[in-house]
């Protein structure tokens, strides 16, 4: 007997269709892990979120790229919150929790803004071979590790400061070389390049995110990279040390014509890192297999 599954595609970190980052969203208790991976490959968007019932939180949530399951995905979580609200499964101005591979995620929705608190990563200065990374990124003119060291978080994201927005936009990585470096398991599997020069004057940073190891050469807008970026900026002295009660807006996706904007906050007193943004449904349909 064929399975019939409702599927949605939702653009996150934007309120404009065809901007931000696309996520597939599926709510069902009937899929195996293998079927989830097949559906994610069929969607062929950066991540597809699978929501199901949970005994430990309000919902279970899993994320798959077209290639692998991942432990954390910000934009597909924002899309999932948007979906649940659109379907009347949660109400506006409410709090909800997801059980995930990264633990229980606390989320909320208020006046069209969806938020989630993500695990606060540990950061350290990267002591590995920087030249081979710079060469693979074709970033010799844009990256100066002597001025700002590379920062590595415990999720394998490598943060690399770029001198200007113009230089950041011109970066053209060799994705085969980035994949080979990541596959060699040198402690990193994703590359976040960022600058404090922005397109919009009131924003605080612009970034690009490359992770061919997970089947995504360049991700349009990456919640799981934007959140820790605030802590990286803090560690490098590029923003004030006291971030309590403040909201920072980061830019991503413009180079791909997928403009996205993410609000990020960090409460040192609570050790709470939060990302938030809007979302819009692009299409819905039925998948049979």
Secondary structure, DSSP 4 states (H G I P E B T S, - for coil): ---EEEEEEEEES-SSTT-SEEEEEEE-S---HHHHHHHHHHH-SSEEEEEE--SSSSEEEEEE-SS-EES--HHHHHHHHHHHHHTTSS-SSEEEEEEETTEEEEEEEETTEEEEEEPPPPEEE--S-HHHHHHHHT-TTT--TTTS--EEETTSEEEEE-S-HHHHHH----HHHHHHHHHTTSS--EEEEEES--SSTT--EEEEEEEGGGTEEEESS-HHHHHHHHHHHHHTTSS-S--TT--EEEEE-GGGT--EEEEEEEETTTTEEEEEE-EEEEEEEEEE-
